[in-house]
Amino acid sequence: MSVEELLAELRRLDRVDKLRAMQLLVMELASEEQALLLPGAHYEVWSPYDAPAAAQTLTQMLEADRAGTADRTSGHA
């Protein structure tokens, strides 16, 4: 059965059966996601905490955006 045929069949289902099909698919997707994470494994997570260079870059970008917004706003006055 092709995906298009499957979708056509799903559209014919009543509301309860559509919800059951959706629940089944969501549960399968969740279990696939869990399989991507290995128990006991260590995963690095980056944080901007104690990253002054990143903070400075972000501050400069925000100030440049703010200046650009002010220029665009005052140009239309």
C-alpha positions as CSV (number, residue, x, y, z in Angstrom):
1,M,0.0,0.0,0.0
2,S,1.4,3.4,-0.9
3,V,1.5,6.4,1.4
4,E,-1.2,8.1,-0.7
5,E,-3.5,5.0,-0.4
6,L,-2.8,4.9,3.4
7,L,-3.7,8.6,3.8
8,A,-6.9,8.1,1.8
9,E,-7.9,5.2,4.1
10,L,-7.0,7.3,7.2
11,R,-9.2,10.1,6.0
12,R,-12.2,7.7,5.8
13,L,-11.9,6.7,9.5
14,D,-14.2,8.1,12.1
15,R,-12.8,10.5,14.7
16,V,-12.1,7.8,17.4
17,D,-10.2,5.6,15.0
18,K,-8.2,8.6,13.7
19,L,-7.3,9.4,17.3
20,R,-6.2,5.8,17.9
21,A,-4.1,5.8,14.7
22,M,-2.5,9.1,15.8
23,Q,-1.8,7.8,19.3
24,L,-0.2,4.7,17.9
25,L,2.1,6.7,15.6
26,V,3.0,9.2,18.3
27,M,3.9,6.3,20.7
28,E,6.1,4.7,18.0
29,L,7.8,8.0,17.2
30,A,8.5,8.5,20.9
31,S,10.0,5.0,21.3
32,E,12.2,5.6,18.3
33,E,13.4,8.8,19.9
34,Q,14.2,7.0,23.1
35,A,16.3,4.5,21.2
36,L,18.5,7.4,20.0
37,L,19.6,8.0,23.6
38,L,21.7,5.3,25.2
39,P,21.2,4.7,28.9
40,G,24.2,5.7,31.0
41,A,25.8,7.6,28.1
42,H,27.1,11.1,28.6
43,Y,25.9,13.9,26.3
44,E,27.5,17.3,26.1
45,V,25.2,20.3,26.4
46,W,26.5,23.7,25.5
47,S,25.5,26.6,27.7
48,P,26.3,30.3,27.4
49,Y,27.1,30.4,31.1
50,D,30.6,31.6,31.7
51,A,31.0,32.5,28.0
52,P,31.8,36.2,27.9
53,A,32.8,36.2,24.2
54,A,29.4,34.9,23.3
55,A,27.7,37.4,25.5
56,Q,29.7,40.2,23.9
57,T,28.8,39.0,20.4
58,L,25.1,38.8,21.3
59,T,25.2,42.3,22.9
60,Q,26.8,43.7,19.7
61,M,24.2,42.1,17.5
62,L,21.3,43.4,19.6
63,E,22.8,46.9,19.6
64,A,23.3,46.8,15.9
65,D,19.7,45.6,15.4
66,R,18.4,48.3,17.7
67,A,20.3,51.0,15.8
68,G,19.0,49.7,12.5
69,T,15.4,49.7,13.8
70,A,15.9,53.3,15.1
71,D,17.3,54.3,11.7
72,R,14.4,52.7,9.8
73,T,11.8,54.2,12.2
74,S,13.3,57.7,12.1
75,G,13.6,57.6,8.3
76,H,9.8,57.2,7.9
77,A,8.8,60.0,10.2
